[in-house]
Amino acid sequence: MCGFDDLPTEILDQIVSNVTNLQDLSSLSRCSRGIYWAVSDVLFTRAFEKHAESNGVDHAVSCVFMHAVKHDSQQLIQWLIFREHGSRLRGSFPLMESFTFLHYALLQDAPKVSIQLLKHGSDLDEDTVLYPDLKTLYLSVARPYSIRLGALDGALRIACSYALPRMVEFLLIRGADPNTYSDFGFAAIHIAVRRRVPWAHFKMLAWFEGEKDSESALWGAQVALTAKVLLRFGADYNLPIQGYRCHQCGPKCWKSLACCPMEQRVLHVAAAGGSKLVVSMLVKEKANFFQADGEGNLPIFHAMVQGHDEIVAFLLQQMQHVKRRKKRPTNAIVCKSTQSTMLHIACRFGYYDVVDALIKDGADVEVVDSLGRRPIHEALGQCAPDMEDRLVETLYLLSENDASPDVVDCSGKKARDLGEKHIFSGVRALFEYATMARYEWQRLTESRQPEKPEM
């Protein structure tokens, strides 16, 4: 049967001329590739003129340009460039102060559009204070194919830091290596999954693209897509970080006594980064969730430190599944340097639901690490300002399961003394209540004892 592609050009033109409705014309362009190419110019022109009549030429140029960027459409941006208003694309973006059209295309992850703008003569013309590293990305996109080793690796890491999956794929296709390290010891996959906030103006640009009130969800999806592209092009999820940042940490420093352990693998970084999508992707790729970093910490330890409840629950489920299959105790050691079990660390960071699950699964509340600490010591050593309620709930659970308050660690610290002098009033009240109840019980039992006969 003859299709639209086989029709003579004159008949196609006659069909197009009889379609007056813009939506019908758009639907017609989807019938076949030949129809699409035949009507695309008419379709784009009519859409542009409609916008220009109602909102002005600048707004129409911006709307068509944003649509081209959203779909990274080479054809649409070429159509816009070679129209009478195409020279406007070399100037400032009307909807954002101090932004050029090229800024917008780069930050909205449209490499094909960016290349066309560069060919057309666009320049960043940027104040290097806000986005100084975009210059490297801009130069890499503008550069023709290069066989020089490592020429695109720096730009790849920058694209990963901005969570730009289409740009990452573009650079990898051109020959960037996902497994080379930066001078600071990070590969592209580490940068892609690490904990960070969205870049400046991300929320505003997301709003322009129709993603209202979903900044965190959109950012998480971009991070996961970036990691997925890297893995597809051979990024090694077992690569350790080669750098090491050492300084004195306190309770306000990432809530951890060691905020940047040595030799973290990708799963350690992702667990601390907070994206469950990335963590589940890495586990599906067979990343080892029992592998320790250079200081003996398992990935679930990093998730607990940063307070990522969903990741903690997911990794705990994966670990318990393996332990049960191999018929081993589920209270695994998650910090090998101190022989701290999962129950120890769950108590340290107030994961009372994890504590409850481990105890119900048979974990010993009096298990001892290499420093002589029980889980109750770990709980009482916590003093992060936002942890009081979780800590009190955890201590209640330990008390209900007969954890002794009179145990002493290797440094001579008794749990009861730590509780009665704790910085949190809720913890002190818990121990004071327990002390008062014990004295009341002793008084009542002593009063019921028979009096001794006088001699």
Secondary structure, DSSP 8 states (H G I E B T S, - for coil): ---GGGS-HHHHHHHHHT---HHHHHHHTTS-HHHHHHHHHHHHHHHHHHHHHHH-HHHHHHHHHHHHHHTT-HHHHHHHHTSTTGGGGGSB-TTSTT-BHHHHHHHTT-HHHHHHHHHTT------TTT-TTHHHHHHHHHS----STTTTHHHHHHHHHTT-HHHHHHHHHTT--TT---TTS--HHHHHHS-----TTHHHHHHHTT-TT-HHHHHHHHHHHHHHHHHHTT--TT------------TTSTTSS-SS-SS--HHHHHHHHT-HHHHHHHHHTT--TT---TTSB-HHHHHHHHT-HHHHHHHHHHHHHHHHHTT--SS-EEETTTTEEHHHHHHHTT-HHHHHHHHHTT--TT---TTS--HHHHHHT---TT-HHHHHHHHHHHHHTT--TT-B-TT--BHHHHHHT-SSHHHHHHHHHHHHHHHHHHHHHHHTS------
